[in-house]
Each structure stands twice: as structure tokens, then as C-alpha cells.
């Protein structure tokens, strides 16, 4: 079984973060391992608080996983501080050589839907300078892409980017894949009306990482990730979990769905 590692924050309500990542990874037939970067207090009504895990503890978790498990792909989500970002970059660089043999998908989670900052401002610079060069794909939404574009050290043309279109107006969900080689592809689906969209970004990046671990090309993996999230949005429309922005939910049929 292919092992996929998620490095992210914890969501006690189960809709996003590590919990959503592991559910997605296992729904796609892979084995999920995890390294927790932050403990959040949140539910479907929003994020109330964030407690970063100390950088040395994040590093020791990573060391424990990478020294023992044959990890085939990695998803990175919430990085709360510059120290944690540096610890992740340093540890991955040490263990994964050459880095291209281990696909890394980074979802640059900066601010929650409820407006709570999930990544410190100084962490953004470290993520861009130390982690982005290690990544196979970076998956910002439109507000995150706007933030990145305003940074002096960020050159979009140096990276493979999947710019998620969920924040755009209109009846279509269009995600744009922009590869560093100049290739572009748009993945468009009809926008599904739902009050339950918690965890979409986590699920997408985890589904892409899982698909890469299974041997799919990057473009195929993005298509599979997009399909997974579309089905999960449909599956979560009437789920009835919580009193706010409820989670998406993928109704697993078999390992190939």
C-alpha cells in the first residue's frame, strides 16, 4: 500500500486539517501518516484559537515517520510559524534526496474562512524561500495567490501552481494549473450550491498527493483531485454536521472511485 504523509494542523470537529486529510488519503486507497503542526480550537462556526506545535516537536514527528515509513508523497497544509516552516524544510531536505522522487503538494493555508490567521506573516517568507523550491505543486486559492504575488521573493513562473477558483463569482468552478514550463490547463466544473464546504482545500491537496503516490501524472492527479472534491461537495450538501459551514463528505464506493 502506498503511504502518503500529511503535515498539517488538527481540526477537532473533523472537517479540515489532519482529519480531513487522512479521510481523503484512505478513501483513495492509500495509507495515511501524519505530522501535526498546530492544535486549533474550531468547529463548523469558525476557528477560535490556534496553538502552534513547537518546532522541535514537529521535527521529531517528521524524523520518526521518514526514518521508518516508505513515504511516496507528502501533503503540507497549515504552517503556523516561521520556526515550524524552517524545521519542515530542513528535515525534508535531509531525508528526501533527490526531492523529485517524493512529490510534495503544499496548500498555503493563510487565513481561515472565518477570518482567523493560520500562518504568521514571518512564516510566509520562510515558506516561500525554503519550502516552495521543494514542492511539486502549490495550491493557493485566489486570495492566497494575491498575497503571494505581492511578495518580492515570489516569482510565479518558478513553480507549478494550481490556482483554485472557488472564491470567483459565477456558476463555474474553474481551477487553473500553471506549470513552470509554461503549460496551462483549466479544470472547470459546474459550481455546486452548498452550505457545507469546510475542508475543500485540504481534501483537494490530499487527493492530488494520493494520486501522485499511486503513479498518476501531475495533470491526471489534479483531475482526480478535482473529481474527488466535486463528489465530496455533493456528498456533504445534506450531511447535517454542525450549525455552520459543515464539512464535505466523500461517499466511498471502492478504492478506484
Secondary structure, DSSP 8 states (H G I E B T S, - for coil): --EEEEEEEEETTSSSHHHHHHHHHHHTT-EEEEEEEEEEEEETTEEEEEEE--HHHHHHHHHHHHTTS-EEEEEE----SHHHHHHHHHHHHHHSSSGGGSEEEE----B-TTS-B-S-HHHHHHIIIIIGGG-SEE--BHHHHHHHHT-TT--GGGS-EEEB-TTS-SSEEEEEEE-TTS-EEEEEEE----S--BTHHHHHHHHHHHHHHTT--HHHHHHHHHHHHHHHHHHHTT---SSSS-B------STT-
